């Protein structure tokens, strides 16, 4: 049985594609998890974007992240391990559980309170009595004549 060249090319390309794409998931996970954490050096930058010359933390943390991903641990387990080692401040965004919910709810609550206050102020201003109507043209002419008389006497 002789295989045609097309079949041989397909048979070789499938394993090659599988080998090439196996590492793509780890790179994506590394990028996703690295952007969820902050460098522990105190710069307050995302771990993968820390650009301090001679930063002692970013290289070490990136290495630890690669090690955890190579073990095949889940994303949550990796984040938990980093939180245990470096504290809650290693997370770029607070978790959505416990007291950290306040950090998610407060900005929206303040925004809504500001809108409510603005509406209240506008409605309050509308309910105030209107200022007296502007003087008529005849009244303005009378004021001008009076001003001319008073200034001419000086």
HELIX and SHEET records of a PDB file:
HELIX    1   1 UNK A    5  UNK A   22  1                                  18    
HELIX    2   2 UNK A   24  UNK A   34  1                                  11    
HELIX    3   3 UNK A   47  UNK A   49  5                                   3    
HELIX    4   4 UNK A   58  UNK A   71  1                                  14    
HELIX    5   5 UNK A   75  UNK A   86  1                                  12    
HELIX    6   6 UNK A   88  UNK A   90  5                                   3    
HELIX    7   7 UNK A   98  UNK A  100  5                                   3    
HELIX    8   8 UNK A  101  UNK A  127  1                                  27    
HELIX    9   9 UNK A  137  UNK A  152  1                                  16    
END                                                                             
